[in-house]
Amino acid sequence: MVAPDAVSEEDIDKLIIPDELPDEPTFKAYIEAKVYDKEGHIIQYHKQPMRSLTQYFLALMSIPLIGTFQGSSNYTATGILTNTLGLPSQVSVYAYTPNISWQWSIQVGSGTQTFSPTLNSLAAPIPNGTAVGDLLYGAIGVTYTATAIYIVESVSNNTGNTINVTEIGLQCTIYLQYQNPSNVYAVNTYNFLLSYDTFSTAISIPAGGMAAFQIVISFTG
């Protein structure tokens, strides 16, 4: 004999905790693409969640969260900066403290690949130029609000053929500025891929047309 259920399906539904709690902090990111023809008319609009942040993004975000050195009595770099980003543990013993700054850019490509947290390049990056298959990249635009970061990159297709964009990545160049052992100002640069996503629908940029790609990262709560 089978005993009847102690609770009904309706009762079970009431016990299920929703994925997003009322006071739970929310981290969201998405990618937006707008395509224009050579007359400037918008011909394609696409928006999708950005889901594939790499370990390099997490390491970069550790800088404003926990700082760049281990503690008040230990002035060597944190483990996440040395192990993940490959930065030196110490670069100067002189009076001036080393400075870390970074610049973002958006790279698009024509390939696809399986995401991994250790990815550091697109499958088939589209070069910056005007040759066949190239796109001409404009200046990067980065703006901030209290809860969001907006990164925008425009590209132009100055070739005679349509170019299909199937992948996109947020890239970063870190600049480590310091005094070298000769007490002379020096800069080391490090390049990383912070995110990698493939488009669910190819972004087709016609000959003579252009596209604007935007990545938005927001946090609320």
C-alpha positions as CSV (number, residue, x, y, z in Angstrom):
1,M,0.0,0.0,0.0
2,V,1.3,3.5,-0.9
3,A,0.7,6.2,1.6
4,P,-0.7,9.5,0.2
5,D,1.6,12.5,0.0
6,A,1.8,14.5,3.2
7,V,1.6,17.8,1.2
8,S,0.1,18.8,-2.1
9,E,1.9,20.2,-5.1
10,E,0.5,23.6,-4.2
11,D,2.1,23.4,-0.8
12,I,5.4,22.3,-2.3
13,D,5.3,25.4,-4.6
14,K,5.0,27.6,-1.6
15,L,8.1,26.1,-0.1
16,I,10.3,26.7,-3.1
17,I,12.7,29.6,-2.6
18,P,13.0,31.8,-5.7
19,D,16.4,32.2,-7.4
20,E,16.5,36.0,-6.6
21,L,15.8,36.9,-3.0
22,P,14.4,40.4,-2.3
23,D,17.5,41.7,-0.6
24,E,20.0,39.7,-2.6
25,P,22.7,41.8,-4.5
26,T,22.3,41.4,-8.3
27,F,25.1,41.3,-10.8
28,K,24.1,41.6,-14.4
29,A,25.9,42.1,-17.7
30,Y,24.7,42.2,-21.3
31,I,25.9,42.8,-24.8
32,E,24.2,45.0,-27.3
33,A,24.8,45.4,-31.0
34,K,23.3,47.9,-33.5
35,V,24.1,47.7,-37.2
36,Y,23.7,50.6,-39.7
37,D,23.8,50.5,-43.4
38,K,25.9,53.0,-45.5
39,E,23.0,55.5,-45.4
40,G,23.0,55.4,-41.6
41,H,19.7,53.5,-41.2
42,I,19.6,50.9,-38.4
43,I,19.1,47.4,-40.0
44,Q,19.8,45.1,-37.1
45,Y,19.5,45.2,-33.3
46,H,20.6,42.5,-31.0
47,K,20.8,42.1,-27.2
48,Q,21.8,39.2,-25.1
49,P,23.2,38.4,-21.6
50,M,27.0,38.4,-21.2
51,R,27.7,35.1,-19.3
52,S,31.4,34.3,-19.7
53,L,33.6,36.4,-17.5
54,T,37.2,35.0,-17.3
55,Q,39.5,34.6,-14.3
56,Y,41.3,37.7,-15.4
57,F,38.2,39.8,-14.9
58,L,37.9,38.5,-11.3
59,A,41.6,39.2,-10.7
60,L,41.2,42.7,-12.1
61,M,38.2,43.4,-9.8
62,S,40.3,42.3,-6.8
63,I,42.3,45.5,-7.1
64,P,39.5,48.0,-6.0
65,L,38.1,45.4,-3.6
66,I,41.2,44.2,-1.6
67,G,44.0,46.4,-2.9
68,T,47.3,45.6,-4.5
69,F,49.5,44.5,-1.6
70,Q,49.1,41.9,1.1
71,G,48.9,43.9,4.3
72,S,50.2,46.8,6.4
73,S,53.5,45.0,7.1
74,N,53.8,43.2,3.7
75,Y,54.1,45.3,0.6
76,T,54.4,42.6,-1.9
77,A,51.5,42.1,-4.4
78,T,48.5,39.8,-3.5
79,G,48.6,36.2,-4.7
80,I,45.7,36.8,-7.2
81,L,47.8,39.5,-9.0
82,T,50.9,37.4,-9.2
83,N,49.4,34.0,-9.9
84,T,46.5,35.0,-12.2
85,L,47.7,38.2,-13.9
86,G,51.4,37.4,-13.7
87,L,52.3,40.7,-12.2
88,P,55.6,40.9,-10.3
89,S,55.4,40.6,-6.5
90,Q,57.5,43.8,-6.1
91,V,58.8,46.3,-8.7
92,S,60.4,49.1,-6.8
93,V,62.3,49.7,-3.6
94,Y,62.5,53.5,-4.2
95,A,60.5,56.3,-2.8
96,Y,57.7,56.3,-5.4
97,T,55.0,53.7,-5.1
98,P,54.2,51.7,-8.3
99,N,51.0,52.7,-10.0
100,I,48.5,50.3,-11.7
101,S,46.1,51.6,-14.3
102,W,44.2,49.8,-17.1
103,Q,42.4,50.5,-20.3
104,W,39.5,48.5,-21.8
105,S,38.6,47.7,-25.4
106,I,36.1,45.5,-27.3
107,Q,37.3,42.9,-29.8
108,V,35.0,41.2,-32.2
109,G,35.7,38.1,-34.3
110,S,34.4,35.7,-36.9
111,G,35.0,32.4,-35.2
112,T,33.6,30.4,-32.3
113,Q,35.2,28.4,-29.5
114,T,34.2,26.7,-26.2
115,F,34.4,29.1,-23.2
116,S,37.0,28.5,-20.6
117,P,37.9,30.8,-17.6
118,T,41.5,30.8,-18.9
119,L,40.8,32.0,-22.4
120,N,42.9,34.9,-23.4
121,S,42.0,35.5,-27.1
122,L,39.1,35.2,-29.5
123,A,39.0,32.3,-31.9
124,A,39.3,34.5,-35.0
125,P,39.8,38.1,-34.1
126,I,38.9,40.6,-36.9
127,P,41.9,42.9,-37.4
128,N,41.7,46.7,-37.3
129,G,42.1,47.9,-40.9
130,T,40.5,48.4,-44.3
131,A,41.7,45.2,-46.1
132,V,39.3,42.5,-47.1
133,G,37.8,41.0,-43.9
134,D,39.0,43.9,-41.7
135,L,36.9,46.3,-39.6
136,L,38.0,49.8,-38.8
137,Y,37.7,50.2,-35.0
138,G,36.8,53.5,-33.5
139,A,37.8,55.0,-30.2
140,I,36.6,53.1,-27.1
141,G,34.1,54.9,-24.9
142,V,33.8,54.0,-21.2
143,T,31.2,55.7,-18.9
144,Y,30.2,55.0,-15.3
145,T,27.2,55.5,-13.1
146,A,26.9,54.6,-9.4
147,T,25.8,51.0,-10.3
148,A,27.0,50.4,-13.9
149,I,29.8,50.5,-16.3
150,Y,29.2,51.1,-20.1
151,I,31.8,50.1,-22.6
152,V,31.1,51.1,-26.3
153,E,33.1,50.4,-29.4
154,S,32.1,51.3,-33.0
155,V,33.4,49.5,-36.1
156,S,33.2,50.4,-39.7
157,N,33.2,48.1,-42.7
158,N,35.2,50.0,-45.4
159,T,35.5,46.9,-47.6
160,G,33.2,45.7,-50.4
161,N,31.9,42.6,-48.7
162,T,29.5,41.9,-45.8
163,I,31.4,40.9,-42.6
164,N,29.7,38.6,-40.1
165,V,30.6,38.9,-36.4
166,T,30.0,35.8,-34.4
167,E,32.1,36.4,-31.2
168,I,32.9,39.3,-28.9
169,G,35.3,39.8,-26.0
170,L,36.1,42.6,-23.5
171,Q,39.9,43.1,-23.5
172,C,42.1,44.9,-21.0
173,T,45.6,46.3,-21.0
174,I,47.1,46.8,-17.6
175,Y,49.9,49.4,-17.2
176,L,52.3,48.9,-14.4
177,Q,54.3,52.2,-13.8
178,Y,57.3,52.2,-11.5
179,Q,60.9,53.2,-11.1
180,N,63.4,50.6,-12.3
181,P,66.6,49.6,-10.5
182,S,68.4,52.5,-12.2
183,N,65.8,54.9,-10.6
184,V,64.3,55.6,-14.0
185,Y,60.6,55.7,-14.8
186,A,59.4,52.5,-16.6
187,V,56.1,51.0,-17.8
188,N,55.2,47.3,-18.2
189,T,52.1,46.3,-20.1
190,Y,50.0,43.2,-19.8
191,N,47.1,42.2,-22.0
192,F,44.1,40.0,-20.9
193,L,40.7,38.8,-22.2
194,L,38.1,39.7,-19.5
195,S,35.1,38.1,-21.2
196,Y,34.2,35.9,-24.1
197,D,30.8,35.3,-25.7
198,T,29.4,34.1,-29.0
199,F,26.4,35.7,-30.5
200,S,23.2,33.7,-30.7
201,T,22.6,35.4,-34.0
202,A,25.5,36.6,-36.3
203,I,25.9,40.4,-36.5
204,S,26.1,41.1,-40.2
205,I,27.8,44.4,-41.1
206,P,27.2,45.3,-44.8
207,A,29.8,46.9,-47.1
208,G,30.1,50.6,-46.2
209,G,28.1,50.0,-43.0
210,M,29.0,50.2,-39.4
211,A,28.1,48.7,-36.0
212,A,28.2,49.8,-32.4
213,F,28.9,47.2,-29.7
214,Q,28.1,47.9,-26.1
215,I,28.9,45.9,-23.0
216,V,27.1,46.9,-19.8
217,I,28.1,45.6,-16.4
218,S,25.8,46.5,-13.5
219,F,25.5,45.7,-9.8
220,T,22.6,46.5,-7.6
221,G,21.7,45.6,-4.0
